[in-house]
Structures are given as C-alpha cells and as structure tokens.
Amino acid sequence: MSVSPLSRGPRTLTEGDVLAVAAALAPTIAAELTATRADLEGLVASTVRPERRALSVDEFATAWGVSASTVRRAIDDRRLPAMRLTVGGSIRIPADATPPVD
C-alpha cells in the first residue's frame, strides 16, 4: 500500500508547482491550456485571500473548473518535490515565489 504524498506532512508549493498542476490538469480542463504567470496571478487575485495568500484545494479546483479529487490526484501523480499542503488542505504560495524560467 502506497502512502499519498499529501499525507506526509507539510511541503512548500511554489507558483511553478501550481503551474505544473495546471498543466497536468490541462487534458481534463480543456483540449489545450497554456498557464502563464499572468494566468496564475489572475487566479491568485481572484481566489486567494491576500492576507493569507493561501488557496484551498477546493478553491483551486473551482477556479480551474475541475473536481478537488482531480486536483489531489494530479498532485499525487506529479509528486511535486517542493509542495506544501497544510493539514487544513491549503496551498501556500510564498509572496516571493517565482515560476521556473523556460
């Protein structure tokens, strides 16, 4: 029996990780999806409370139009190395996070 990465405790989820999850979800969301920094900033601006800069899995799923279980599965499948989902299931995005440069 494997243990879900989500059950292993705190990890840090960067903007790049969020983009990676969005890219992994692309086939589910639409035939094509290009997630840019502007897309992510729009997502953060529209769904993340500025005072905590945290996004719950449910809020992230709603913003992208998919189920929370799909988001959790994509995170598990990707095994994102720098991910942090708090005990409450919030995705913490550091204020100074920057996506990877292509």
C-alpha positions in Angstrom: 0.0 0.0 0.0 1.5 3.3 -1.0 1.2 6.5 1.1 -0.1 9.6 -0.6 2.4 12.5 -0.7 -0.5 14.6 0.7 -0.4 12.6 4.0 3.3 13.0 4.6 3.1 16.4 6.2 4.0 20.0 5.2 5.8 20.8 2.0 6.1 24.1 0.1 4.0 24.6 -3.1 5.5 27.3 -5.3 3.8 29.1 -8.2 5.8 26.9 -10.5 4.2 23.9 -8.8 0.8 25.4 -9.3 1.5 25.8 -13.0 2.7 22.2 -13.2 -0.5 21.0 -11.6 -2.5 23.2 -14.0 -0.5 21.7 -16.9 -1.1 18.2 -15.6 -4.9 19.0 -15.5 -4.9 20.5 -18.9 -6.4 17.4 -20.7 -9.2 17.4 -18.1 -9.9 21.1 -18.2 -9.8 21.6 -22.0 -8.2 20.3 -25.1 -5.4 22.9 -24.7 -4.4 25.1 -21.8 -1.4 27.3 -21.5 -0.9 28.5 -18.0 1.2 31.7 -17.9 2.3 33.8 -14.9 -0.5 36.2 -15.8 -3.0 33.3 -15.6 -1.7 32.4 -12.2 -1.7 35.9 -10.9 -5.3 36.2 -12.1 -6.1 33.0 -10.3 -4.4 34.2 -7.1 -6.0 37.7 -7.3 -9.5 36.2 -7.8 -9.4 33.3 -5.4 -6.7 33.8 -2.7 -7.3 35.9 0.3 -4.5 38.5 0.2 -4.0 38.4 4.0 -3.0 34.7 3.9 -2.0 34.1 0.3 -3.3 30.6 0.6 -5.6 28.7 -1.7 -7.6 25.6 -0.6 -7.6 22.6 -2.9 -11.4 23.2 -3.3 -10.8 26.9 -4.3 -8.1 25.9 -6.7 -10.4 23.2 -8.2 -13.3 25.6 -8.5 -11.1 28.3 -10.2 -10.0 25.7 -12.8 -13.4 24.1 -13.2 -12.4 20.6 -12.0 -13.1 18.4 -9.0 -11.0 18.6 -5.9 -10.2 14.9 -6.2 -8.8 15.6 -9.7 -6.5 18.2 -8.3 -5.4 15.9 -5.4 -4.8 13.1 -7.9 -2.8 15.4 -10.2 -0.7 16.5 -7.2 -0.2 12.8 -6.1 0.7 11.7 -9.6 3.1 14.5 -10.1 4.7 14.0 -6.7 5.7 17.7 -6.8 9.1 18.0 -5.0 8.5 21.3 -3.3 4.9 21.0 -2.4 3.3 22.0 0.8 -0.3 21.3 1.6 -1.1 22.2 5.2 -3.1 20.0 7.5 -6.2 22.0 6.5 -5.6 21.4 2.9 -4.5 24.9 1.9 -1.9 25.5 -0.8 0.6 28.1 0.5 2.1 30.4 -2.2 5.1 32.3 -0.9 4.9 36.0 -1.6 8.3 35.9 -3.2 7.6 32.7 -5.3 8.6 32.9 -9.0 7.8 30.3 -11.6 10.6 28.5 -13.4 12.1 30.2 -16.4 11.6 28.4 -19.7 
